[in-house]
Amino acid sequence: MSRFTRSRQLSDTTEGRAEPDDDTGTADPEGGTPAADPEGGTGTDAPETATATPAQEALPEQPPTPAPGATKPGWFGWRRRYPRTAQGISIGTTVLAGALVLFALLVPNRIERIEFASFVRIPAEGVLLAGLLLALPSKARRIMAVVTGVFLGLITVLKFVDMGFYQILARPFDLVLDWILLDDATDFLRESFGRTGQVLAVAGVLVLFVALLVLTTLAVVRLTNLMVRHRPAAGRTVLTLGTAWITCMTLGVQIGTVPVATKGNAEFIGNRVDAVRAGLQDARVFEKQASVDAFAKTPPDQLLTGLRGKDVLFTFIESYGRVAIDDPAMAKQTDAVLKEGTGRLKAAGFESRSGWLQSPVTGAGSWLAHSTFLSGLWIKNQQRYRSLTTSDRMTLTNYFGKTGAWRTVGVVPGVRRAWPEGKFFGLDHIYDSEHLGYHGPYFSWTPVPDQFSMEAFQRLEHGKKDREPIMAEIILASSHNPWSPIARMIDWNDLGDGSVFHRIKKEGTNPTEVWKDPEKVRTEYRRAIEYSIRSLTEWVERYGDDDTVLVFLGDHQPVPTVTAGDTGKDVPVTIVAHDKKVLDRVADWGWTDGLKPADNAPRWGMDKFRDRFMTAYGPQG
């Protein structure tokens, strides 16, 4: 090998070594790339030229060996062949990494708070983390960058979950108590959109979850390397941003209503820590509350004496919230239905009184509202529900059964699988969606239309001859989200086995199309509530008698898409009876005559109803 050839080989090696250790085009001074020698060398002991010995010249020529720390020239050498493209991709990737980290730091956890001003703020957490990463030694910095990226990704995922919970339940996700609801959410997807829709949705969520964690981690690591390579500029930038944050916070600088200086993530995490602590303590608080029951020692013959011989129906109308009555876009139509129902019932000899109850939930979680109403305890989360249904707490239905004066039944068309909690409520018999004799189609989530459910109750229980008085818990599900398609009232004599609803379903709306427009959603919600009210009031008009007592109420407000920002949890509650003495016992409640409660009608917590009802219809009522 000639001296000239050897010199060219070493020169090529030097060029390969000088290529950066990062595709940004700059070597990391702490990342392992040899620094340039002050004398102009490569940082190694090898001379630039050497004289080949005869033995060396006899050996076959070998490919050059990359210097330690030298960067590979990209896939198939593409970086070396297309340097400008490589540089553009490097810069673009860095910009995207910065945008992702900034998005993760600034994105709110509620959809309605997402606006342009939200993303032009200065996050205190970002400034502090940047300063910390610059100050740490190399090894600790790499570990800190990875941990920060993962943690930032998890916070972002939690914010996205919060967005979903606010859209459905009008509250954030509870890290202690809400995991069970994720399983319920997948069941809802299956029942509403089929098994394929459920699988695709779950798979999509899992892919997005993993992708977000990986991308935020890579983004933080990349930006950290960039800061270290440009340490002086990075230090000045952090100092400038920190000063700007303090100034904006002190002066209260805002863009519209959004503060420029924010510590939102710190507050977000602090609130979560407080919520976790409260969730862990809640079990002890609830146990103490559940131990108090004013009627636990009351003899059976002294319970509910004012209703002996009556058929008492506790009926829940899904999502029947105050918004259906108060919202200007719905009030006129709902008011007409309630006035019509009041008039028809009055013509049939029935009187009614209405008030307001405050539900523990909004948007969803019907079982929590049902158990609150029946148990007299505030069941605001799944942990309390589980504690309740595994306890010996007596509910309204239990007390009716304890008297021995009523046959207790449940009509729960929304139940499509085993419901072990049903035993807790002490019902003698439960009719779920498979035992109502229905052979028609599902209406989205709803297995059985309300009119058919009421007719089935008449056929299976209420219409039997020589029977004992009935206490029934009935849950009408046609007004359950997503409200499309919905059934419509038909002649009661034409219900048959429900096959007639196949044709009616075809006349209905498509939920995919409806949910593209919030106004269409609100319209379908209103129509569903009207259908449920008509199903119930027409049943009373048709089948009610002197001994019929009906208590019906909403279980919670609908989702925020319908409530349009209203965070109230009020639901209407009404008592209907043919016997005037029944309503006389609640005359001091101050409720409004008719099916529509007045704006200023009394408003109680839903957990207060059980004891007030049992007191009113007890010996002293």
Sequence and secondary structure as in RCSB ss.txt:
>XXXX:A:sequence
MSRFTRSRQLSDTTEGRAEPDDDTGTADPEGGTPAADPEGGTGTDAPETATATPAQEALPEQPPTPAPGATKPGW
FGWRRRYPRTAQGISIGTTVLAGALVLFALLVPNRIERIEFASFVRIPAEGVLLAGLLLALPSKARRIMAVVTGV
FLGLITVLKFVDMGFYQILARPFDLVLDWILLDDATDFLRESFGRTGQVLAVAGVLVLFVALLVLTTLAVVRLTN
LMVRHRPAAGRTVLTLGTAWITCMTLGVQIGTVPVATKGNAEFIGNRVDAVRAGLQDARVFEKQASVDAFAKTPP
DQLLTGLRGKDVLFTFIESYGRVAIDDPAMAKQTDAVLKEGTGRLKAAGFESRSGWLQSPVTGAGSWLAHSTFLS
GLWIKNQQRYRSLTTSDRMTLTNYFGKTGAWRTVGVVPGVRRAWPEGKFFGLDHIYDSEHLGYHGPYFSWTPVPD
QFSMEAFQRLEHGKKDREPIMAEIILASSHNPWSPIARMIDWNDLGDGSVFHRIKKEGTNPTEVWKDPEKVRTEY
RRAIEYSIRSLTEWVERYGDDDTVLVFLGDHQPVPTVTAGDTGKDVPVTIVAHDKKVLDRVADWGWTDGLKPADN
APRWGMDKFRDRFMTAYGPQG
>XXXX:A:secstr
  HHHHHHHHHHHHHHHHS SSTTS   TTTT     TTSS SSS  S     HHHHHS        TT    SG
GGHHHH HHHHHHHHHHHHHHHHHHHHHHHH  SSGGG  GGGGSSEEHHHHHHHHHHHHS HHHHHHHHHHHHH
HHHHHHHHHHHHHHHHHHHSS   TTT HHHHHHHHHHHHHHHHHHHHHHHHHHHHHHHHHHHHHHHHHHHHHHH
HHHHTHHHHHHHHHHHHHHHHHHHHHT EETTEESEE HHHHHHHHHHHHHHHHHHHHHHHHHHHT  TTTT  G
GGSSGGGTT EEEEEEETT  THHHH HHHHHHHHHHHHHHHHHHHHTT EEEEEEEE S BSS HHHHHHHHHH
SS   SHHHHHHHHTS    HHHHHHHHTS EEEEEETT  S  GGGGTTT SEEEEGGGS   S  BTTBSS H
HHHHHHHIIIIIT TT   EEEEEEE TT TT  S      GGG TTSTTHHHHHHHS  HHHHTT HHHHHHHH
HHHHHHHHHHHHHHHHHH  TTEEEEEEESSB  HHHHTT    EEEEEEEESSHHHHHTTGGG  EESSS  TT
S EEEGGGHHHHHHHHTSTT 
